[in-house]
Amino acid sequence: MYQARPTALAESVAALMPRARSELAELVSYRSVADPRQFPVGECEKAARWVADALRAEGFGDVALLDTPDGTQSVYGRLAGPEGAPTVLLYAHYDVQPPLDEGAWLSPPFQLTERDGRWYGRGAADCKGGILMHLTALRALRENGGVPVSVKVIAEGSEEQATGGLERYAEAHPELLTADAIVIGDTGNFRVGLPTVTATLRGMTMVEVSVETLEANLHSGQFGGAAPDALAALIRILDSLRDESGATTVNGLQEQEAWNGLQYDEDAFRSDAKVLDGVGLIGTGTIADRLWARPAVTVLGIDCPPVVGATPSVHASARALVSLRVPPGLDAAEAQKALTAHMEAAAPWGARVEVTPRGQGQPFRADTSSPAYEAMGDALQTAYDGAEMQVAGQGGSIPLCNTLASLYPQAEILLIGLSEPDAQIHAANESVSPQELERLSLAEALFLVNYARGKAKAA
């Protein structure tokens, strides 16, 4: 039976960290935003090839660039383990969010930069760092007797766009990702140094709402006051999605569920979210209720004239992109229907409203009582110097989780990762803690050892 010592694995992981930083810098340099309207498709292709080459270098076979139905590529590879060993699927994604306002970054977003003990760059934590976490764990195991399980790796190419390409590909090829356990490397610790697994994920539905009131813009002096303004109508519609407290109010959705588990201190949340002094939080209930147990609407973008260059006009049309986070217990498709009906009903003055779906993913709830979580708990406790594993929710969405749970109901699905609050994922100045990368790489290596032993004993 595999006998690698935790101290030897820890030493190997520590020695591998300079390589992890160098490779993460290379991977971050690819502007792999899976939206051809913003960045060339070739940037994603380069990132996909990088992941494929890295898997081949580690001895993976069957390495392939999978052309998924949404027009992107996911990277797959398989590493055979000892005969009779269980199979573990490791997931991460190489596509990233756009950098937003590049002027708000203190260093170039696609150039990994070390500052104040952290590594800054788009995708450093979400989720290119997750790819390096998997690679570092496997390399440490290879230096200490070998990988004790069969491993499959899948690196998605469009997770941030929620276009569902990998989900549909997996449904069409259900044999590809079969595994006894699945480690989703795309969440994060509750905070730096506190080992945390994620028990729930909110799903998401995303829609585009367009409003039209006039055949063309009109002079606001000549027609303003009687002509219906499409931008004003859109603002009314969007405002109807929140009550006076700021809580989400979509007709037909229940928003009073409570979170039973690890709680989020309000002062800590204000600090993590960088809320300005004197500005209140929105919603009701505990912070954990609002983040992990209840729906939350966000206006992601509005198409309207910018302030600079605006003309004195009554607007004929306007549109917005709206996201609704959906907690476990709600169906994302039904939530989308409710959101659409709500916005159509909220249109003032008979304005013409069209709501177009732009993406959807179901919420997810893990079984944290499974043997794999016991193996992960022991691994995290060792990697984090005796700190006990915590179980928390996650407000974000990983649509693939429900697809995997449906395809492989016997598989144990675990969620860990590098996106703790200081990482500021999806915002300017995203970063990863190298200490977290080191400890979670070690934890994953230890988990694979623990899981293989547990399966062997059970057999």
C-alpha positions in Angstrom: 0.0 0.0 0.0 1.1 3.6 -0.7 3.2 4.8 2.2 4.2 8.4 1.4 4.8 10.5 4.6 2.9 13.8 5.1 6.2 15.5 5.9 7.8 14.3 2.7 4.8 15.4 0.7 5.0 18.8 2.4 8.6 19.2 1.5 8.0 18.3 -2.1 5.1 20.8 -2.4 7.2 23.5 -0.9 10.1 22.8 -3.3 7.6 22.9 -6.2 6.2 26.4 -5.4 8.8 28.4 -7.6 7.7 26.2 -10.5 4.1 26.8 -9.7 4.6 30.5 -9.7 6.4 30.5 -13.0 3.8 28.4 -14.7 0.9 30.4 -13.2 2.5 33.5 -14.6 2.6 31.9 -18.1 -1.0 30.7 -17.8 -2.2 34.1 -16.5 -0.6 35.8 -19.5 -3.2 34.3 -21.8 -6.2 36.6 -22.0 -8.6 33.7 -22.0 -11.9 35.5 -21.7 -14.4 33.2 -23.5 -16.2 36.0 -25.2 -15.0 36.7 -28.8 -16.6 40.2 -28.6 -14.0 41.2 -26.0 -10.8 39.1 -26.7 -9.6 37.0 -29.6 -10.5 33.3 -29.6 -6.9 32.5 -30.0 -6.2 33.6 -26.4 -8.4 30.8 -25.1 -6.9 28.4 -27.6 -3.4 29.1 -26.3 -4.5 28.6 -22.7 -6.1 25.3 -23.6 -3.0 24.1 -25.4 -0.9 25.0 -22.4 -3.1 22.9 -20.1 -3.0 20.0 -22.6 0.8 20.2 -22.8 1.1 20.3 -19.0 -1.0 17.1 -18.7 1.1 15.3 -21.3 4.3 16.3 -19.5 2.9 14.7 -16.4 2.3 11.4 -18.1 -1.4 11.7 -18.8 -2.8 9.8 -21.7 -5.9 10.3 -23.8 -5.2 14.1 -23.6 -7.7 15.9 -25.8 -9.1 19.3 -26.6 -12.9 18.7 -26.5 -14.9 20.9 -28.8 -18.0 21.7 -26.7 -21.4 22.8 -28.1 -20.9 26.4 -27.1 -17.9 26.8 -29.5 -15.2 26.6 -26.8 -12.7 23.9 -25.8 -12.3 21.9 -22.6 -9.2 20.0 -21.9 -9.3 16.3 -20.8 -6.7 13.8 -19.7 -6.4 10.5 -17.9 -3.6 9.2 -15.7 -3.8 5.5 -14.9 -3.3 4.5 -11.3 -2.6 1.1 -9.6 -4.8 -1.8 -10.6 -8.1 -1.6 -8.7 -7.5 1.9 -7.4 -10.4 4.3 -7.4 -10.7 7.1 -9.9 -10.8 10.8 -8.9 -11.8 13.5 -11.3 -10.1 16.9 -10.8 -11.8 20.0 -12.2 -10.8 23.6 -12.8 -11.4 26.1 -15.6 -8.9 28.1 -17.6 -11.3 30.8 -18.9 -11.4 34.0 -16.8 -13.6 37.0 -16.3 -12.7 40.2 -18.3 -10.4 42.6 -16.4 -13.1 45.3 -16.3 -11.5 48.7 -15.8 -7.8 48.1 -16.5 -7.1 51.5 -15.0 -8.2 50.2 -11.6 -5.5 47.5 -11.6 -2.4 48.4 -9.7 -0.4 46.1 -12.0 -1.3 44.7 -15.5 -4.2 42.2 -15.2 -2.5 39.6 -17.4 0.9 39.9 -15.8 1.3 37.9 -12.6 2.8 40.4 -10.1 3.9 39.8 -6.6 2.9 42.5 -4.1 2.5 42.4 -0.3 2.9 38.6 -0.2 0.2 37.8 -2.8 0.3 37.1 -6.6 -1.9 39.5 -8.6 -3.4 38.7 -12.0 -6.7 37.9 -13.6 -7.4 34.2 -13.0 -4.7 33.8 -10.4 -7.3 32.4 -8.0 -10.3 31.9 -10.3 -9.3 29.4 -11.6 -5.9 29.1 -13.2 -4.5 28.8 -9.7 -6.8 25.7 -9.4 -5.1 24.1 -12.3 -1.7 24.7 -10.7 -3.1 23.3 -7.4 -3.9 20.0 -9.2 -0.6 19.8 -11.0 1.4 20.6 -7.9 -0.4 17.9 -5.9 0.2 15.3 -8.6 3.9 16.2 -9.0 4.5 15.9 -5.2 2.9 12.5 -5.2 5.0 11.4 -8.2 8.1 12.4 -6.3 7.0 10.2 -3.3 6.1 6.9 -4.8 3.5 7.7 -7.3 -0.1 8.7 -7.6 -2.2 6.2 -5.6 -5.4 6.6 -7.7 -6.4 6.9 -11.3 -6.9 10.5 -12.1 -9.0 12.3 -14.7 -8.6 16.1 -15.2 -11.1 18.3 -16.9 -10.3 22.0 -17.5 -13.3 23.9 -18.7 -13.1 26.7 -21.2 -16.3 28.7 -20.7 -17.3 28.4 -17.0 -17.4 32.2 -16.5 -19.7 32.7 -19.4 -22.3 30.1 -18.1 -23.0 28.9 -21.7 -23.2 25.3 -20.6 -20.9 23.8 -23.3 -19.1 21.3 -21.0 -22.4 20.3 -19.3 -23.9 19.4 -22.7 -20.7 17.6 -23.8 -20.7 15.5 -20.6 -24.3 14.6 -21.1 -23.6 13.5 -24.7 -20.5 11.5 -23.5 -21.4 10.2 -20.0 -18.7 7.7 -19.9 -15.9 10.3 -20.2 -16.0 11.8 -16.7 -17.0 8.8 -14.6 -15.3 8.8 -11.2 -15.6 7.6 -7.7 -14.8 11.1 -6.3 -14.8 14.5 -7.9 -12.8 17.4 -6.6 -14.0 20.8 -7.9 -11.1 23.2 -7.4 -13.1 26.3 -7.9 -14.3 27.5 -4.5 -12.3 28.8 -1.6 -11.6 28.9 2.1 -13.9 31.1 4.3 -10.8 33.1 4.9 -7.1 32.7 4.6 -5.8 30.0 6.8 -9.2 28.5 7.7 -9.6 25.2 5.7 -13.1 25.1 4.3 -15.1 22.9 2.0 -18.2 24.2 0.3 -21.5 22.5 0.9 -23.8 24.5 -1.3 -23.6 26.6 -4.5 -26.2 29.0 -5.7 -27.3 28.5 -9.3 -27.7 31.4 -11.7 -30.0 32.6 -14.4 -28.9 35.4 -16.6 -31.2 37.4 -18.9 -31.1 40.4 -21.2 -34.0 42.8 -20.9 -34.7 45.2 -23.8 -37.1 48.1 -23.6 -38.5 50.1 -26.5 -40.9 53.1 -26.4 -40.3 55.2 -29.5 -39.2 54.8 -33.1 -36.2 57.0 -32.5 -34.7 59.3 -29.9 -36.4 62.7 -29.5 -35.2 66.2 -28.4 -35.9 66.3 -24.6 -36.8 70.0 -24.8 -39.4 69.5 -27.5 -40.8 66.2 -26.4 -39.7 65.5 -22.8 -42.4 65.4 -20.3 -44.9 63.5 -22.5 -42.8 61.2 -24.6 -42.2 57.8 -22.8 -38.4 57.4 -22.1 -37.2 53.8 -22.5 -34.3 54.4 -20.2 -36.6 55.6 -17.5 -38.9 52.6 -18.1 -35.9 50.3 -17.7 -34.8 51.9 -14.5 -38.4 51.4 -13.1 -38.3 47.8 -14.1 -34.9 47.2 -12.5 -35.9 49.1 -9.3 -38.9 46.8 -8.9 -36.5 43.8 -8.3 -35.6 45.1 -4.8 -37.6 46.2 -1.8 -36.8 49.2 0.5 -34.1 47.1 2.4 -32.4 46.1 -0.9 -33.6 42.5 -0.6 -34.4 40.8 -3.9 -38.1 40.6 -4.6 -39.0 38.6 -7.7 -42.7 37.7 -7.7 -43.1 34.0 -7.3 -39.8 33.4 -5.5 -39.4 32.6 -1.9 -36.6 34.7 -0.3 -36.9 33.9 3.5 -34.9 30.8 3.8 -32.2 30.6 6.6 -28.7 29.2 6.5 -27.9 26.7 9.3 -24.1 26.4 9.6 -21.0 28.6 9.7 -22.0 32.2 10.0 -20.4 35.3 8.5 -19.7 38.2 10.9 -21.1 41.5 9.6 -18.0 43.5 10.4 -15.8 40.9 8.7 -18.1 40.9 5.7 -18.0 44.7 5.4 -14.2 44.5 5.5 -14.1 41.7 2.9 -16.5 43.4 0.6 -14.8 46.8 1.1 -18.1 48.6 1.9 -17.6 52.3 2.2 -18.0 53.9 5.6 -21.5 55.0 6.3 -23.0 52.8 3.5 -25.4 50.1 4.8 -25.7 46.5 3.7 -28.7 45.4 1.8 -31.3 42.6 2.6 -32.5 41.1 5.8 -31.5 38.1 7.9 -28.0 37.0 8.7 -25.2 37.6 6.2 -25.0 33.9 5.6 -28.8 33.8 4.8 -28.4 36.5 2.2 -25.3 35.0 0.6 -26.0 31.3 0.6 -29.7 30.6 1.2 -31.6 33.3 -0.7 -31.9 34.6 -4.2 -30.0 37.7 -5.2 -30.4 39.9 -8.3 -27.7 41.9 -9.8 -27.7 44.3 -12.7 -24.5 43.4 -14.6 -24.6 46.0 -17.3 -26.8 48.7 -18.9 -26.6 49.9 -22.5 -27.3 53.6 -22.6 -25.4 56.7 -23.7 -22.3 57.5 -21.5 -22.2 60.8 -19.7 -19.5 62.2 -21.8 -21.0 62.9 -25.2 -24.6 62.5 -24.2 -27.2 64.5 -26.0 -30.4 66.1 -24.6 -32.6 63.2 -25.8 -35.6 61.1 -24.7 -34.4 57.6 -25.3 -36.2 55.3 -27.7 -34.6 52.1 -26.4 -32.4 50.7 -23.6 -31.3 47.3 -22.3 -29.7 45.6 -19.4 -28.1 42.3 -18.5 -29.5 40.9 -15.2 -28.3 38.0 -13.1 -30.3 36.2 -10.5 -28.4 33.9 -8.1 -30.6 30.9 -7.2 -30.1 29.0 -3.8 -30.5 25.3 -3.4 -34.2 24.4 -3.2 -35.1 26.5 -6.2 -35.0 25.4 -9.8 -33.1 27.8 -12.0 -35.4 27.4 -15.0 -38.4 28.2 -12.9 -36.6 31.2 -11.4 -35.8 32.4 -14.9 -39.5 32.2 -15.8 -40.4 34.1 -12.6 -37.8 36.8 -13.3 -39.0 37.2 -16.9 -42.7 37.5 -15.9 -41.8 39.9 -13.1 -40.0 42.3 -15.5 -42.6 42.1 -18.2 -45.3 42.9 -15.6 -43.3 45.8 -14.1 -43.0 47.7 -17.4 -44.6 51.1 -17.1 -46.5 53.1 -19.7 -47.1 50.1 -21.9 -43.4 50.0 -22.9 -42.4 47.1 -25.1 -40.3 44.6 -23.1 -38.4 41.6 -24.5 -36.5 39.3 -22.1 -33.9 37.0 -23.7 -32.2 34.2 -21.7 -28.4 34.4 -21.8 -27.3 31.6 -19.4 -28.4 29.3 -16.7 -27.0 26.9 -14.1 -28.7 24.9 -11.3 -27.8 25.3 -7.6 -26.0 22.5 -5.9 -25.8 20.8 -2.5 -23.1 18.3 -1.5 -23.3 15.4 0.8 -20.7 16.3 3.4 -21.2 13.1 5.4 -19.6 10.9 2.7 -16.3 9.1 3.3 -14.5 11.4 0.8 -15.2 14.3 3.1 -13.7 12.5 6.0 -10.6 11.9 3.9 -10.5 15.5 2.9 -11.1 16.7 6.5 -8.0 14.7 7.7 -6.0 16.0 4.8 -6.9 19.7 5.4 -6.2 19.3 9.1 -2.7 18.1 8.4 -2.0 20.7 5.7 -3.3 23.5 8.0 -1.4 22.5 11.1 -4.3 21.0 13.0 -7.0 23.5 12.0 -10.4 21.7 11.7 -12.2 21.7 8.4 -15.1 24.1 8.2 -18.2 23.7 6.0 -19.7 26.8 4.4 -21.9 27.9 1.5 -20.8 29.7 -1.6 -22.8 32.4 -3.3 -21.3 31.7 -6.7 -22.4 29.2 -9.3 -20.6 26.2 -10.9 -23.3 24.8 -13.3 -21.3 21.7 -14.0 -21.7 20.4 -10.4 -25.4 19.4 -10.9 -24.6 17.8 -14.3 -22.0 15.6 -12.7 -24.2 14.8 -9.7 -27.0 13.8 -12.1 -24.7 11.7 -14.4 -22.8 10.0 -11.6 -25.1 9.8 -8.5 -22.7 7.5 -6.7 -19.7 9.9 -7.0 -18.7 11.9 -4.0 -18.3 15.6 -5.0 -16.0 17.9 -3.0 -15.5 21.6 -3.5 -12.3 23.4 -2.4 -10.2 26.1 -4.0 -8.2 29.4 -3.8 -11.0 32.0 -4.0 -11.0 33.2 -0.4 -12.3 36.8 0.3 -8.9 38.5 -0.1 -8.6 37.1 -3.6 -11.2 39.6 -4.9 -12.2 37.4 -7.8 -14.2 39.0 -10.6 -12.9 42.4 -9.5 -9.9 44.5 -10.3 -6.7 43.4 -8.6 -7.6 39.7 -8.3 -4.9 37.8 -6.4 -4.0 34.4 -4.9 -2.2 33.7 -1.7 0.8 31.5 -2.4 0.5 30.1 1.1 -3.0 29.0 0.3 -1.8 27.5 -3.0 0.9 25.5 -1.1 -1.4 24.3 1.6 -4.2 23.3 -0.7 -1.9 21.5 -3.0 -0.6 19.5 -0.1 -4.1 18.9 1.1 -5.2 17.6 -2.3 -2.2 15.2 -2.4 -2.9 14.0 1.1 -6.6 13.6 0.2 -5.7 11.3 -2.7 -3.6 9.2 -0.4 -6.3 9.0 2.3 -9.0 8.3 -0.3 -7.1 5.4 -1.8 -6.4 3.9 1.6 -10.0 4.2 2.6 -11.2 2.5 -0.5 -8.6 -0.2 -0.1 -9.8 -0.9 3.5 -13.4 -0.9 2.4 -12.7 -3.5 -0.2 
